[in-house]
Amino acid sequence: MREHTGMAIGGVAPVGHPVRLRTVVDASLGRYDVVWAAAGHSHAVFATTYDELIRITGGQTMDVA
């Protein structure tokens, strides 16, 4: 994972990768007012919204089971 994102597993942020990656956003996250995402380190997170997460990642929504 680190070779593609520059971040260790457990802290991979949805943005800030050295190259553009395909991003899938679980559609079930849309039911929450606040979505918490990793911020590049296993002990750092940031709050965002579902719509903002899709916007900043260019992510594709999908039902993930």
SULVEN-V770508 format. One record per residue. N is the residue number from 1. RES is the residue in one letter. PSI is psi in degrees with one decimal (999 if undefined). NEAR is the number of other C-alpha atoms within 8 Angstrom. D_LAST is the distance of its C-alpha to the last C-alpha in Angstrom with 2 decimals. Layout:
n=N res=RES psi=PSI near=NEAR d_last=D_LAST
n=N res=RES psi=PSI near=NEAR d_last=D_LAST
//
This chain:
n=1 res=M psi=-43.9 near=8 d_last=21.57
n=2 res=R psi=-34.1 near=8 d_last=24.88
n=3 res=E psi=-26.0 near=6 d_last=26.53
n=4 res=H psi=-31.3 near=8 d_last=24.28
n=5 res=T psi=-21.9 near=11 d_last=23.85
n=6 res=G psi=4.2 near=9 d_last=26.90
n=7 res=M psi=149.6 near=12 d_last=24.89
n=8 res=A psi=149.1 near=11 d_last=23.97
n=9 res=I psi=137.9 near=8 d_last=20.48
n=10 res=G psi=-13.7 near=7 d_last=19.80
n=11 res=G psi=17.2 near=13 d_last=21.56
n=12 res=V psi=114.7 near=13 d_last=20.38
n=13 res=A psi=155.1 near=11 d_last=21.02
n=14 res=P psi=-4.5 near=11 d_last=19.36
n=15 res=V psi=169.6 near=6 d_last=22.94
n=16 res=G psi=20.0 near=6 d_last=26.16
n=17 res=H psi=150.5 near=10 d_last=25.32
n=18 res=P psi=-25.3 near=7 d_last=28.38
n=19 res=V psi=156.5 near=6 d_last=26.95
n=20 res=R psi=129.7 near=5 d_last=24.53
n=21 res=L psi=150.1 near=5 d_last=21.00
n=22 res=R psi=129.3 near=5 d_last=18.19
n=23 res=T psi=129.2 near=9 d_last=15.92
n=24 res=V psi=129.5 near=8 d_last=12.44
n=25 res=V psi=123.0 near=11 d_last=11.93
n=26 res=D psi=121.6 near=9 d_last=8.78
n=27 res=A psi=-27.7 near=9 d_last=10.21
n=28 res=S psi=-17.2 near=7 d_last=9.62
n=29 res=L psi=-18.4 near=9 d_last=12.22
n=30 res=G psi=-14.1 near=8 d_last=14.69
n=31 res=R psi=-6.5 near=5 d_last=15.46
n=32 res=Y psi=141.7 near=8 d_last=17.19
n=33 res=D psi=-36.0 near=7 d_last=20.76
n=34 res=V psi=133.8 near=8 d_last=20.55
n=35 res=V psi=131.3 near=10 d_last=17.94
n=36 res=W psi=132.6 near=8 d_last=19.02
n=37 res=A psi=151.9 near=10 d_last=18.72
n=38 res=A psi=150.8 near=14 d_last=20.39
n=39 res=A psi=31.6 near=12 d_last=23.88
n=40 res=G psi=-0.9 near=11 d_last=24.78
n=41 res=H psi=148.6 near=13 d_last=25.57
n=42 res=S psi=-12.0 near=11 d_last=23.80
n=43 res=H psi=21.5 near=5 d_last=25.94
n=44 res=A psi=132.3 near=9 d_last=25.67
n=45 res=V psi=165.5 near=10 d_last=23.30
n=46 res=F psi=151.5 near=8 d_last=23.95
n=47 res=A psi=141.4 near=8 d_last=23.11
n=48 res=T psi=-175.8 near=10 d_last=22.18
n=49 res=T psi=164.1 near=10 d_last=20.74
n=50 res=Y psi=-49.3 near=12 d_last=17.69
n=51 res=D psi=-40.9 near=7 d_last=20.19
n=52 res=E psi=-38.3 near=8 d_last=22.12
n=53 res=L psi=-43.0 near=12 d_last=19.22
n=54 res=I psi=-43.2 near=12 d_last=18.57
n=55 res=R psi=-48.3 near=8 d_last=22.36
n=56 res=I psi=-23.6 near=8 d_last=23.21
n=57 res=T psi=-18.8 near=9 d_last=20.61
n=58 res=G psi=24.9 near=7 d_last=20.94
n=59 res=G psi=155.6 near=12 d_last=17.15
n=60 res=Q psi=127.3 near=8 d_last=15.23
n=61 res=T psi=144.6 near=9 d_last=12.74
n=62 res=M psi=146.7 near=8 d_last=9.49
n=63 res=D psi=117.8 near=7 d_last=6.46
n=64 res=V psi=124.3 near=6 d_last=3.78
n=65 res=A psi=999 near=2 d_last=0.00
//
